[in-house]
């Protein structure tokens, strides 16, 4: 079994930066894709970013493109989300997720088999 544990959330002013980490433990995660999702109060969980294991290709939601960067360190079995130029609308619980298979749609939550417990990101105006 794989456990995903996020860290790095917190409170930051608008325009600031945070770096989220997602560490996989239990056994090495060698699945197809790792992703980040977020859920704001009263809203549905939404896709933020994904990175494929095969070629490290990355994908971003339009709302974070140019501000967020997803990366991975396979030696440490960790995925990162660097968040710059944060806005109040980025406030949410951020979840790390791991998908075993290529479903053809890295944007969908249903692609992912493993989920972390989430870390709160709050951006003040």
Backbone as JSON Lines, residues from 0, in Angstrom:
{"i":0,"aa":"X","n":[0.85,-1.2,0.0],"ca":[0.0,0.0,0.0],"c":[0.88,1.24,0.0]}
{"i":1,"aa":"X","n":[0.42,2.26,-0.68],"ca":[1.15,3.52,-0.77],"c":[0.42,4.58,0.05]}
{"i":2,"aa":"X","n":[1.18,5.3,0.86],"ca":[0.62,6.44,1.59],"c":[1.26,7.72,1.04]}
{"i":3,"aa":"X","n":[0.43,8.71,0.85],"ca":[0.9,10.01,0.38],"c":[0.69,11.03,1.49]}
{"i":4,"aa":"X","n":[1.74,11.78,1.79],"ca":[1.67,12.75,2.88],"c":[2.13,14.1,2.37]}
{"i":5,"aa":"X","n":[1.21,15.09,2.42],"ca":[1.52,16.44,1.97],"c":[2.07,17.27,3.13]}
{"i":6,"aa":"X","n":[2.86,18.24,2.78],"ca":[3.36,19.22,3.76],"c":[3.66,20.52,3.03]}
{"i":7,"aa":"X","n":[3.84,21.58,3.8],"ca":[4.24,22.85,3.22],"c":[3.15,23.9,3.12]}
{"i":8,"aa":"X","n":[1.93,23.53,3.48],"ca":[0.86,24.52,3.45],"c":[1.02,25.56,4.54]}
{"i":9,"aa":"X","n":[0.18,26.6,4.47],"ca":[0.24,27.63,5.48],"c":[-0.48,28.88,5.04]}
{"i":10,"aa":"X","n":[-0.21,29.95,5.77],"ca":[-0.82,31.25,5.51],"c":[0.21,32.16,4.85]}
{"i":11,"aa":"X","n":[-0.18,32.8,3.75],"ca":[0.73,33.67,3.03],"c":[-0.06,34.85,2.48]}
{"i":12,"aa":"X","n":[0.6,35.97,2.33],"ca":[-0.05,37.14,1.75],"c":[-0.11,37.01,0.23]}
{"i":13,"aa":"X","n":[-1.06,37.69,-0.36],"ca":[-1.18,37.71,-1.81],"c":[0.13,38.17,-2.42]}
{"i":14,"aa":"X","n":[0.53,37.48,-3.49],"ca":[1.8,37.76,-4.14],"c":[2.95,36.92,-3.62]}
{"i":15,"aa":"X","n":[2.73,36.23,-2.53],"ca":[3.77,35.41,-1.93],"c":[3.88,34.04,-2.56]}
{"i":16,"aa":"X","n":[4.74,33.2,-1.97],"ca":[5.02,31.88,-2.52],"c":[4.96,30.82,-1.42]}
{"i":17,"aa":"X","n":[4.63,29.62,-1.84],"ca":[4.69,28.44,-0.98],"c":[5.17,27.26,-1.83]}
{"i":18,"aa":"X","n":[5.79,26.31,-1.17],"ca":[6.2,25.08,-1.85],"c":[5.6,23.9,-1.1]}
{"i":19,"aa":"X","n":[4.74,23.17,-1.78],"ca":[4.14,21.98,-1.21],"c":[4.97,20.76,-1.58]}
{"i":20,"aa":"X","n":[5.02,19.81,-0.65],"ca":[5.7,18.54,-0.9],"c":[4.72,17.4,-0.69]}
{"i":21,"aa":"X","n":[4.94,16.33,-1.41],"ca":[4.13,15.11,-1.27],"c":[5.08,13.93,-1.25]}
{"i":22,"aa":"X","n":[5.2,13.31,-0.1],"ca":[6.1,12.18,0.05],"c":[5.32,10.88,0.03]}
{"i":23,"aa":"X","n":[5.77,9.95,-0.78],"ca":[5.14,8.63,-0.85],"c":[5.88,7.67,0.08]}
{"i":24,"aa":"X","n":[5.13,6.96,0.88],"ca":[5.74,5.98,1.79],"c":[4.94,4.69,1.73]}
{"i":25,"aa":"X","n":[5.45,3.69,2.38],"ca":[4.82,2.38,2.36],"c":[5.54,1.49,1.37]}
{"i":26,"aa":"X","n":[5.49,1.85,0.11],"ca":[6.31,1.21,-0.91],"c":[6.48,2.21,-2.04]}
{"i":27,"aa":"X","n":[7.49,2.02,-2.82],"ca":[7.79,2.97,-3.88],"c":[6.63,3.08,-4.85]}
{"i":28,"aa":"X","n":[6.24,4.32,-5.09],"ca":[5.16,4.53,-6.04],"c":[5.75,4.63,-7.44]}
{"i":29,"aa":"X","n":[5.38,3.71,-8.31],"ca":[5.92,3.7,-9.67],"c":[4.8,3.83,-10.69]}
{"i":30,"aa":"X","n":[3.75,4.49,-10.3],"ca":[2.61,4.64,-11.17],"c":[2.82,5.63,-12.29]}
{"i":31,"aa":"X","n":[1.79,5.81,-13.1],"ca":[1.86,6.57,-14.33],"c":[1.96,8.08,-14.12]}
{"i":32,"aa":"X","n":[1.23,8.59,-13.14],"ca":[1.13,10.03,-13.01],"c":[0.95,10.43,-11.54]}
{"i":33,"aa":"X","n":[1.5,11.6,-11.21],"ca":[1.26,12.22,-9.9],"c":[0.59,13.57,-10.14]}
{"i":34,"aa":"X","n":[-0.35,13.91,-9.3],"ca":[-1.07,15.16,-9.51],"c":[-1.36,15.9,-8.22]}
{"i":35,"aa":"X","n":[-1.75,17.15,-8.4],"ca":[-2.23,17.99,-7.3],"c":[-3.63,18.47,-7.65]}
{"i":36,"aa":"X","n":[-4.5,18.39,-6.66],"ca":[-5.85,18.91,-6.76],"c":[-6.07,19.85,-5.6]}
{"i":37,"aa":"X","n":[-7.14,20.63,-5.67],"ca":[-7.47,21.5,-4.54],"c":[-8.98,21.61,-4.41]}
{"i":38,"aa":"X","n":[-9.39,21.92,-3.19],"ca":[-10.82,22.08,-2.92],"c":[-11.02,23.25,-1.98]}
{"i":39,"aa":"X","n":[-11.73,24.24,-2.46],"ca":[-12.07,25.4,-1.66],"c":[-13.42,25.16,-0.98]}
{"i":40,"aa":"X","n":[-13.69,25.85,0.13],"ca":[-14.97,25.66,0.82],"c":[-16.16,25.89,-0.1]}
{"i":41,"aa":"X","n":[-17.08,24.93,-0.09],"ca":[-18.28,25.05,-0.89],"c":[-18.1,24.77,-2.37]}
{"i":42,"aa":"X","n":[-16.9,24.35,-2.75],"ca":[-16.64,24.08,-4.18],"c":[-16.19,22.63,-4.36]}
{"i":43,"aa":"X","n":[-16.27,22.18,-5.6],"ca":[-15.82,20.83,-5.91],"c":[-14.3,20.79,-6.01]}
{"i":44,"aa":"X","n":[-13.77,19.6,-5.83],"ca":[-12.32,19.41,-5.98],"c":[-11.96,19.65,-7.44]}
{"i":45,"aa":"X","n":[-10.87,20.39,-7.66],"ca":[-10.47,20.71,-9.02],"c":[-9.0,20.38,-9.27]}
{"i":46,"aa":"X","n":[-8.71,20.06,-10.5],"ca":[-7.36,19.74,-10.93],"c":[-6.48,20.98,-10.87]}
{"i":47,"aa":"X","n":[-5.22,20.78,-10.45],"ca":[-4.26,21.88,-10.41],"c":[-3.09,21.6,-11.37]}
{"i":48,"aa":"X","n":[-2.44,20.45,-11.19],"ca":[-1.26,20.13,-12.0],"c":[-0.99,18.64,-11.95]}
{"i":49,"aa":"X","n":[-0.29,18.13,-12.97],"ca":[0.09,16.72,-13.01],"c":[1.44,16.57,-13.69]}
{"i":50,"aa":"X","n":[2.13,15.5,-13.33],"ca":[3.41,15.18,-13.95],"c":[3.48,13.68,-14.2]}
{"i":51,"aa":"X","n":[3.85,13.31,-15.42],"ca":[3.91,11.91,-15.79],"c":[5.29,11.33,-15.48]}
{"i":52,"aa":"X","n":[5.29,10.09,-15.04],"ca":[6.54,9.43,-14.67],"c":[7.4,9.14,-15.9]}
{"i":53,"aa":"X","n":[6.77,8.77,-17.03],"ca":[7.5,8.29,-18.2],"c":[8.46,9.33,-18.77]}
{"i":54,"aa":"X","n":[7.97,10.56,-18.88],"ca":[8.8,11.59,-19.53],"c":[8.79,12.91,-18.78]}
{"i":55,"aa":"X","n":[8.22,12.92,-17.58],"ca":[8.11,14.12,-16.75],"c":[7.35,15.25,-17.44]}
{"i":56,"aa":"X","n":[6.51,14.91,-18.4],"ca":[5.67,15.95,-19.0],"c":[4.69,16.47,-17.96]}
{"i":57,"aa":"X","n":[4.4,17.75,-18.06],"ca":[3.58,18.4,-17.04],"c":[2.34,19.04,-17.66]}
{"i":58,"aa":"X","n":[1.3,19.16,-16.84],"ca":[0.03,19.73,-17.26],"c":[-0.5,20.61,-16.13]}
{"i":59,"aa":"X","n":[-1.12,21.72,-16.52],"ca":[-1.6,22.67,-15.53],"c":[-3.01,23.14,-15.86]}
{"i":60,"aa":"X","n":[-3.75,23.45,-14.81],"ca":[-5.02,24.14,-14.98],"c":[-4.72,25.55,-15.47]}
{"i":61,"aa":"X","n":[-5.61,26.09,-16.28],"ca":[-5.4,27.44,-16.82],"c":[-5.25,28.48,-15.71]}
{"i":62,"aa":"X","n":[-5.92,28.25,-14.61],"ca":[-5.93,29.23,-13.52],"c":[-4.57,29.35,-12.82]}
{"i":63,"aa":"X","n":[-3.7,28.34,-12.98],"ca":[-2.41,28.39,-12.3],"c":[-1.23,28.41,-13.26]}
{"i":64,"aa":"X","n":[-1.51,28.28,-14.53],"ca":[-0.44,28.23,-15.54],"c":[0.41,29.5,-15.46]}
{"i":65,"aa":"X","n":[1.72,29.3,-15.45],"ca":[2.64,30.43,-15.37],"c":[2.97,30.86,-13.95]}
{"i":66,"aa":"X","n":[2.22,30.35,-12.98],"ca":[2.46,30.7,-11.57],"c":[2.9,29.49,-10.75]}
{"i":67,"aa":"X","n":[2.38,28.31,-11.08],"ca":[2.69,27.1,-10.34],"c":[3.59,26.2,-11.18]}
{"i":68,"aa":"X","n":[4.45,25.44,-10.5],"ca":[5.32,24.48,-11.17],"c":[5.32,23.17,-10.41]}
{"i":69,"aa":"X","n":[5.02,22.08,-11.11],"ca":[5.07,20.75,-10.5],"c":[6.38,20.09,-10.9]}
{"i":70,"aa":"X","n":[6.98,19.37,-9.96],"ca":[8.23,18.67,-10.24],"c":[8.29,17.41,-9.38]}
{"i":71,"aa":"X","n":[9.27,16.56,-9.67],"ca":[9.39,15.32,-8.91],"c":[10.84,14.98,-8.66]}
{"i":72,"aa":"X","n":[11.07,14.3,-7.55],"ca":[12.39,13.78,-7.21],"c":[12.19,12.3,-6.94]}
{"i":73,"aa":"X","n":[12.48,11.48,-7.94],"ca":[12.22,10.04,-7.81],"c":[13.1,9.39,-6.76]}
{"i":74,"aa":"X","n":[14.29,9.92,-6.57],"ca":[15.19,9.35,-5.57],"c":[14.59,9.48,-4.17]}
{"i":75,"aa":"X","n":[13.83,10.56,-3.97],"ca":[13.2,10.8,-2.67],"c":[11.72,10.4,-2.68]}
{"i":76,"aa":"X","n":[11.24,9.91,-3.82],"ca":[9.84,9.51,-3.94],"c":[8.91,10.65,-3.53]}
{"i":77,"aa":"X","n":[9.24,11.83,-4.01],"ca":[8.53,13.04,-3.61],"c":[8.16,13.88,-4.82]}
{"i":78,"aa":"X","n":[6.99,14.49,-4.74],"ca":[6.51,15.43,-5.76],"c":[6.33,16.79,-5.1]}
{"i":79,"aa":"X","n":[6.63,17.84,-5.84],"ca":[6.56,19.19,-5.31],"c":[5.6,20.03,-6.13]}
{"i":80,"aa":"X","n":[5.06,21.05,-5.49],"ca":[4.26,22.06,-6.18],"c":[4.75,23.43,-5.71]}
{"i":81,"aa":"X","n":[5.5,24.1,-6.57],"ca":[5.96,25.44,-6.27],"c":[4.89,26.43,-6.7]}
{"i":82,"aa":"X","n":[4.42,27.22,-5.75],"ca":[3.32,28.15,-6.03],"c":[3.82,29.58,-5.83]}
{"i":83,"aa":"X","n":[3.84,30.34,-6.9],"ca":[4.28,31.74,-6.86],"c":[3.12,32.67,-7.21]}
{"i":84,"aa":"X","n":[3.29,33.94,-6.89],"ca":[2.27,34.95,-7.2],"c":[0.89,34.5,-6.73]}
{"i":85,"aa":"X","n":[0.84,34.03,-5.51],"ca":[-0.41,33.49,-4.98],"c":[-1.49,34.55,-4.88]}
{"i":86,"aa":"X","n":[-2.73,34.11,-5.11],"ca":[-3.89,34.99,-5.07],"c":[-4.86,34.47,-4.0]}
{"i":87,"aa":"X","n":[-5.72,35.33,-3.49],"ca":[-6.71,34.86,-2.5],"c":[-7.56,33.7,-3.03]}
{"i":88,"aa":"X","n":[-7.82,33.69,-4.32],"ca":[-8.63,32.61,-4.9],"c":[-7.88,31.27,-4.96]}
{"i":89,"aa":"X","n":[-6.61,31.26,-4.63],"ca":[-5.86,30.0,-4.52],"c":[-6.08,29.32,-3.17]}
{"i":90,"aa":"X","n":[-6.78,29.99,-2.26],"ca":[-7.05,29.43,-0.94],"c":[-7.88,28.16,-1.07]}
{"i":91,"aa":"X","n":[-7.36,27.07,-0.5],"ca":[-8.02,25.77,-0.61],"c":[-7.22,24.75,0.18]}
{"i":92,"aa":"X","n":[-7.8,23.56,0.32],"ca":[-7.04,22.41,0.78],"c":[-6.44,21.76,-0.46]}
{"i":93,"aa":"X","n":[-5.14,21.55,-0.44],"ca":[-4.44,20.97,-1.58],"c":[-4.15,19.49,-1.31]}
{"i":94,"aa":"X","n":[-4.49,18.67,-2.3],"ca":[-4.33,17.22,-2.18],"c":[-3.35,16.71,-3.23]}
{"i":95,"aa":"X","n":[-2.49,15.83,-2.78],"ca":[-1.6,15.1,-3.66],"c":[-2.27,13.78,-4.04]}
{"i":96,"aa":"X","n":[-2.05,13.33,-5.28],"ca":[-2.68,12.09,-5.71],"c":[-1.76,11.32,-6.65]}
{"i":97,"aa":"X","n":[-1.9,10.01,-6.64],"ca":[-1.1,9.15,-7.51],"c":[-1.97,8.25,-8.36]}
{"i":98,"aa":"X","n":[-1.71,8.23,-9.65],"ca":[-2.47,7.38,-10.56],"c":[-1.6,6.27,-11.11]}
{"i":99,"aa":"X","n":[-2.09,5.04,-11.05],"ca":[-1.31,3.89,-11.48],"c":[-1.3,3.75,-13.0]}
{"i":100,"aa":"X","n":[-2.46,3.95,-13.62],"ca":[-2.6,3.65,-15.04],"c":[-2.83,4.9,-15.88]}
{"i":101,"aa":"X","n":[-2.54,4.78,-17.16],"ca":[-2.82,5.83,-18.11],"c":[-4.28,5.71,-18.55]}
{"i":102,"aa":"X","n":[-5.11,6.61,-18.06],"ca":[-6.53,6.59,-18.43],"c":[-6.81,7.53,-19.59]}
{"i":103,"aa":"X","n":[-5.79,8.27,-19.99],"ca":[-5.97,9.21,-21.08],"c":[-6.45,10.58,-20.63]}
{"i":104,"aa":"X","n":[-6.62,10.74,-19.31],"ca":[-7.1,12.04,-18.83],"c":[-6.52,12.3,-17.45]}
{"i":105,"aa":"X","n":[-5.39,13.01,-17.43],"ca":[-4.73,13.3,-16.16],"c":[-5.47,14.37,-15.36]}
{"i":106,"aa":"X","n":[-6.47,14.98,-15.95],"ca":[-7.18,16.06,-15.29],"c":[-8.3,15.56,-14.36]}
{"i":107,"aa":"X","n":[-8.66,14.32,-14.53],"ca":[-9.81,13.81,-13.79],"c":[-9.4,13.13,-12.49]}
{"i":108,"aa":"X","n":[-10.12,13.41,-11.43],"ca":[-9.84,12.79,-10.14],"c":[-9.97,11.27,-10.2]}
{"i":109,"aa":"X","n":[-10.83,10.78,-11.07],"ca":[-11.05,9.34,-11.18],"c":[-9.82,8.6,-11.71]}
{"i":110,"aa":"X","n":[-8.87,9.32,-12.29],"ca":[-7.63,8.7,-12.78],"c":[-6.74,8.25,-11.63]}
{"i":111,"aa":"X","n":[-6.9,8.86,-10.47],"ca":[-5.97,8.69,-9.37],"c":[-6.46,7.66,-8.36]}
{"i":112,"aa":"X","n":[-5.51,6.79,-7.93],"ca":[-5.83,5.68,-7.04],"c":[-5.48,5.97,-5.57]}
{"i":113,"aa":"X","n":[-4.52,6.85,-5.37],"ca":[-4.06,7.15,-4.02],"c":[-4.16,8.65,-3.77]}
{"i":114,"aa":"X","n":[-4.55,9.0,-2.55],"ca":[-4.74,10.4,-2.17],"c":[-4.1,10.67,-0.82]}
{"i":115,"aa":"X","n":[-3.55,11.87,-0.68],"ca":[-3.07,12.3,0.61],"c":[-4.22,12.89,1.42]}
{"i":116,"aa":"X","n":[-3.89,13.32,2.64],"ca":[-4.93,13.83,3.54],"c":[-5.21,15.31,3.32]}
{"i":117,"aa":"X","n":[-4.34,15.97,2.57],"ca":[-4.55,17.38,2.25],"c":[-3.77,18.31,3.16]}
{"i":118,"aa":"X","n":[-3.42,19.47,2.62],"ca":[-2.75,20.51,3.4],"c":[-3.4,21.85,3.05]}
{"i":119,"aa":"X","n":[-3.67,22.65,4.08],"ca":[-4.39,23.91,3.89],"c":[-3.45,25.0,3.39]}
{"i":120,"aa":"X","n":[-3.9,25.7,2.36],"ca":[-3.2,26.88,1.86],"c":[-4.17,28.05,1.96]}
{"i":121,"aa":"X","n":[-3.78,29.09,2.68],"ca":[-4.61,30.27,2.84],"c":[-3.84,31.49,2.37]}
{"i":122,"aa":"X","n":[-4.44,32.22,1.42],"ca":[-3.8,33.41,0.87],"c":[-4.63,34.62,1.28]}
{"i":123,"aa":"X","n":[-4.03,35.51,2.04],"ca":[-4.74,36.7,2.51],"c":[-4.54,37.86,1.54]}
{"i":124,"aa":"X","n":[-5.54,38.7,1.46],"ca":[-5.47,39.85,0.53],"c":[-4.87,41.08,1.19]}
